[in-house]
Amino acid sequence: MKYIKIILLTLVAVASLACQPQVEGPFEVQTGSEDGKITMGPEGGYYTIDIKSSDNWVVETGEPWILVSPANGKGNVQCQVSVDSTLVTEVRKGKIRIRTLSDNEVQDVDVLQKGFEYQIVLDKTSKEIDDFAALESRSFDVEVKTNVDFNVVLPAGAESWLTYKKSELNL
């Protein structure tokens, strides 16, 4: 009888331990960088972050140029962060927020993307016009690709015979 009670108590103890949630460890986000930030060049690209959690989690970002996949999960998961290329010259800043669902624990990852250097690029740098052509055909278009606004400055003395109409900058 004594052995039956010991066996029953042992079974109850094992059953109670089995019903307790198994904790895999603390909620943790690792970016692989020393400062915990993701830094990208203007061309964008991919970056991997590691999420460790015993709870369900979800990823949120308010920036349309940042995409995280998968955007939710449970346990230890590697997520791929995709950053679109930029056309601007300034650094743009975004934030990825990873939140656990049961206790709302939050960890943020800052995303910094450097901008392109200032650029003004001409498709063609010279244009020849026949001096005997009709006046109506003595015009030409200059196509400029740029990521900054610019002004056109005519050479001194050319204002009487050279004119221009500047188009709107379209990024």
VENFENBEL-V609219 format. One record per backbone hydrogen bond with DSSP energy under -1.0 kcal/mol. NH is the residue of the N-H (numbers start at 1). CO is the residue of the C=O. Records with the same first field share a line. If there is no record, write none. Layout:
BEGIN
NH=CO + CO
END
This chain:
BEGIN
5=1
6=2
7=3
8=4
9=5
10=6
11=7
12=8
13=9
14=10
15=11
16=12
17=13
18=14
19=15
28=52
30=50
38=110
40=112
44=41
45=83
47=81
49=79
50=30
51=77
52=28
57=73
58=99
59=71
60=97
66=63
67=82
69=80
73=57
77=51
79=49
80=69
81=47
82=67
83=45
84=65
86=42
92=113
94=111
96=109
97=60
98=107
99=58
100=105
101=56
107=98
109=96
111=94
112=38
113=92
114=40
116=88
121=145
123=143
133=130
137=134
138=135
145=121
147=119
158=155
162=158
END
